[in-house]
Amino acid sequence: SDGKVIGYLKQKDFTAKELISSGVAVERNGRLYDTLEKRLIIPIINSMGDVIAFGGRDLEGKSPAKYKNTAETPLFSKSKNIFAINLVKKSRHKGSIIVVEGYMDVIALTKAGINGVVASMGTALTSQQARLIKRFSQDVYICFDGDSAGQEATLRGLEILKSAGLSVKVIDIPENYDPDEYVRKYGKEGFEALMQKALPLADFKILTQEKRHNIKSAE
């Protein structure tokens, strides 16, 4: 039988074609399956307040993809949207924007009392996303994961944001932490302390090279 989500939507008279084209369902061997089964479901809402897709956080720890989105559709393109930008607009936030990677980073930081947090949804930042951010602030912090992949994504994102004319700094998360984990352990004050030490592009590039080549600054 159909899963609960698919069964419910069919009762609401959505067709199989509509469920597949919206990204909510995928067809395998003639059956429909929930695209985000066994995941915490998070709505992705654009700056106009419309739900355009869904994200899912793996709850079992068995998937190679911690985060997964419904498929790209005519309504939803990751490269053109920023998660939680609707909250920035709704709150009329006037300060800096903090760009993180995932939904849970946004949720954890916002819960801790840090405002203006949005997520790139795990993709490298694009010029379209940079222009969208620029509508709400000229000052941006990037705060990606502390591992090497996160640092490489940070460097690419910095160049794109600077090319869009934004003032950009990097919040350097200690290795093996992501923003969600860090703020849950050290709280708002701990995260704000990292913001106070945020690095401009040139300094972050030097730090990245030092870490990559295991270079220690002279004491």
Secondary structure as a PSIPRED ss2 file (coil, helix, strand):
# PSIPRED VFORMAT (PSIPRED V4.0)

   1 S C   1.000  0.000  0.000
   2 D C   1.000  0.000  0.000
   3 G C   1.000  0.000  0.000
   4 K H   0.000  1.000  0.000
   5 V H   0.000  1.000  0.000
   6 I H   0.000  1.000  0.000
   7 G H   0.000  1.000  0.000
   8 Y H   0.000  1.000  0.000
   9 L H   0.000  1.000  0.000
  10 K H   0.000  1.000  0.000
  11 Q H   0.000  1.000  0.000
  12 K C   1.000  0.000  0.000
  13 D C   1.000  0.000  0.000
  14 F C   1.000  0.000  0.000
  15 T C   1.000  0.000  0.000
  16 A H   0.000  1.000  0.000
  17 K H   0.000  1.000  0.000
  18 E H   0.000  1.000  0.000
  19 L H   0.000  1.000  0.000
  20 I H   0.000  1.000  0.000
  21 S H   0.000  1.000  0.000
  22 S C   1.000  0.000  0.000
  23 G C   1.000  0.000  0.000
  24 V C   1.000  0.000  0.000
  25 A E   0.000  0.000  1.000
  26 V E   0.000  0.000  1.000
  27 E E   0.000  0.000  1.000
  28 R E   0.000  0.000  1.000
  29 N C   1.000  0.000  0.000
  30 G C   1.000  0.000  0.000
  31 R E   0.000  0.000  1.000
  32 L E   0.000  0.000  1.000
  33 Y E   0.000  0.000  1.000
  34 D E   0.000  0.000  1.000
  35 T C   1.000  0.000  0.000
  36 L C   1.000  0.000  0.000
  37 E C   1.000  0.000  0.000
  38 K C   1.000  0.000  0.000
  39 R E   0.000  0.000  1.000
  40 L E   0.000  0.000  1.000
  41 I E   0.000  0.000  1.000
  42 I E   0.000  0.000  1.000
  43 P E   0.000  0.000  1.000
  44 I E   0.000  0.000  1.000
  45 I E   0.000  0.000  1.000
  46 N C   1.000  0.000  0.000
  47 S C   1.000  0.000  0.000
  48 M C   1.000  0.000  0.000
  49 G C   1.000  0.000  0.000
  50 D C   1.000  0.000  0.000
  51 V E   0.000  0.000  1.000
  52 I E   0.000  0.000  1.000
  53 A E   0.000  0.000  1.000
  54 F E   0.000  0.000  1.000
  55 G E   0.000  0.000  1.000
  56 G E   0.000  0.000  1.000
  57 R E   0.000  0.000  1.000
  58 D E   0.000  0.000  1.000
  59 L C   1.000  0.000  0.000
  60 E C   1.000  0.000  0.000
  61 G C   1.000  0.000  0.000
  62 K C   1.000  0.000  0.000
  63 S C   1.000  0.000  0.000
  64 P C   1.000  0.000  0.000
  65 A C   1.000  0.000  0.000
  66 K C   1.000  0.000  0.000
  67 Y E   0.000  0.000  1.000
  68 K E   0.000  0.000  1.000
  69 N E   0.000  0.000  1.000
  70 T C   1.000  0.000  0.000
  71 A C   1.000  0.000  0.000
  72 E C   1.000  0.000  0.000
  73 T C   1.000  0.000  0.000
  74 P C   1.000  0.000  0.000
  75 L C   1.000  0.000  0.000
  76 F C   1.000  0.000  0.000
  77 S C   1.000  0.000  0.000
  78 K H   0.000  1.000  0.000
  79 S H   0.000  1.000  0.000
  80 K H   0.000  1.000  0.000
  81 N C   1.000  0.000  0.000
  82 I C   1.000  0.000  0.000
  83 F E   0.000  0.000  1.000
  84 A C   1.000  0.000  0.000
  85 I H   0.000  1.000  0.000
  86 N H   0.000  1.000  0.000
  87 L H   0.000  1.000  0.000
  88 V H   0.000  1.000  0.000
  89 K H   0.000  1.000  0.000
  90 K H   0.000  1.000  0.000
  91 S C   1.000  0.000  0.000
  92 R C   1.000  0.000  0.000
  93 H C   1.000  0.000  0.000
  94 K C   1.000  0.000  0.000
  95 G C   1.000  0.000  0.000
  96 S C   1.000  0.000  0.000
  97 I E   0.000  0.000  1.000
  98 I E   0.000  0.000  1.000
  99 V E   0.000  0.000  1.000
 100 V E   0.000  0.000  1.000
 101 E C   1.000  0.000  0.000
 102 G C   1.000  0.000  0.000
 103 Y H   0.000  1.000  0.000
 104 M H   0.000  1.000  0.000
 105 D H   0.000  1.000  0.000
 106 V H   0.000  1.000  0.000
 107 I H   0.000  1.000  0.000
 108 A H   0.000  1.000  0.000
 109 L H   0.000  1.000  0.000
 110 T H   0.000  1.000  0.000
 111 K H   0.000  1.000  0.000
 112 A C   1.000  0.000  0.000
 113 G C   1.000  0.000  0.000
 114 I C   1.000  0.000  0.000
 115 N C   1.000  0.000  0.000
 116 G C   1.000  0.000  0.000
 117 V E   0.000  0.000  1.000
 118 V E   0.000  0.000  1.000
 119 A E   0.000  0.000  1.000
 120 S C   1.000  0.000  0.000
 121 M C   1.000  0.000  0.000
 122 G C   1.000  0.000  0.000
 123 T C   1.000  0.000  0.000
 124 A C   1.000  0.000  0.000
 125 L C   1.000  0.000  0.000
 126 T C   1.000  0.000  0.000
 127 S H   0.000  1.000  0.000
 128 Q H   0.000  1.000  0.000
 129 Q H   0.000  1.000  0.000
 130 A H   0.000  1.000  0.000
 131 R H   0.000  1.000  0.000
 132 L H   0.000  1.000  0.000
 133 I H   0.000  1.000  0.000
 134 K H   0.000  1.000  0.000
 135 R C   1.000  0.000  0.000
 136 F C   1.000  0.000  0.000
 137 S C   1.000  0.000  0.000
 138 Q C   1.000  0.000  0.000
 139 D E   0.000  0.000  1.000
 140 V E   0.000  0.000  1.000
 141 Y E   0.000  0.000  1.000
 142 I E   0.000  0.000  1.000
 143 C C   1.000  0.000  0.000
 144 F C   1.000  0.000  0.000
 145 D C   1.000  0.000  0.000
 146 G C   1.000  0.000  0.000
 147 D C   1.000  0.000  0.000
 148 S H   0.000  1.000  0.000
 149 A H   0.000  1.000  0.000
 150 G H   0.000  1.000  0.000
 151 Q H   0.000  1.000  0.000
 152 E H   0.000  1.000  0.000
 153 A H   0.000  1.000  0.000
 154 T H   0.000  1.000  0.000
 155 L H   0.000  1.000  0.000
 156 R H   0.000  1.000  0.000
 157 G H   0.000  1.000  0.000
 158 L H   0.000  1.000  0.000
 159 E H   0.000  1.000  0.000
 160 I H   0.000  1.000  0.000
 161 L H   0.000  1.000  0.000
 162 K H   0.000  1.000  0.000
 163 S H   0.000  1.000  0.000
 164 A C   1.000  0.000  0.000
 165 G C   1.000  0.000  0.000
 166 L C   1.000  0.000  0.000
 167 S E   0.000  0.000  1.000
 168 V E   0.000  0.000  1.000
 169 K E   0.000  0.000  1.000
 170 V E   0.000  0.000  1.000
 171 I C   1.000  0.000  0.000
 172 D C   1.000  0.000  0.000
 173 I C   1.000  0.000  0.000
 174 P C   1.000  0.000  0.000
 175 E C   1.000  0.000  0.000
 176 N C   1.000  0.000  0.000
 177 Y C   1.000  0.000  0.000
 178 D C   1.000  0.000  0.000
 179 P H   0.000  1.000  0.000
 180 D H   0.000  1.000  0.000
 181 E H   0.000  1.000  0.000
 182 Y H   0.000  1.000  0.000
 183 V H   0.000  1.000  0.000
 184 R H   0.000  1.000  0.000
 185 K H   0.000  1.000  0.000
 186 Y H   0.000  1.000  0.000
 187 G H   0.000  1.000  0.000
 188 K H   0.000  1.000  0.000
 189 E H   0.000  1.000  0.000
 190 G H   0.000  1.000  0.000
 191 F H   0.000  1.000  0.000
 192 E H   0.000  1.000  0.000
 193 A H   0.000  1.000  0.000
 194 L H   0.000  1.000  0.000
 195 M H   0.000  1.000  0.000
 196 Q H   0.000  1.000  0.000
 197 K C   1.000  0.000  0.000
 198 A C   1.000  0.000  0.000
 199 L E   0.000  0.000  1.000
 200 P C   1.000  0.000  0.000
 201 L H   0.000  1.000  0.000
 202 A H   0.000  1.000  0.000
 203 D H   0.000  1.000  0.000
 204 F H   0.000  1.000  0.000
 205 K H   0.000  1.000  0.000
 206 I H   0.000  1.000  0.000
 207 L H   0.000  1.000  0.000
 208 T H   0.000  1.000  0.000
 209 Q H   0.000  1.000  0.000
 210 E H   0.000  1.000  0.000
 211 K H   0.000  1.000  0.000
 212 R H   0.000  1.000  0.000
 213 H C   1.000  0.000  0.000
 214 N C   1.000  0.000  0.000
 215 I C   1.000  0.000  0.000
 216 K C   1.000  0.000  0.000
 217 S C   1.000  0.000  0.000
 218 A C   1.000  0.000  0.000
 219 E C   1.000  0.000  0.000
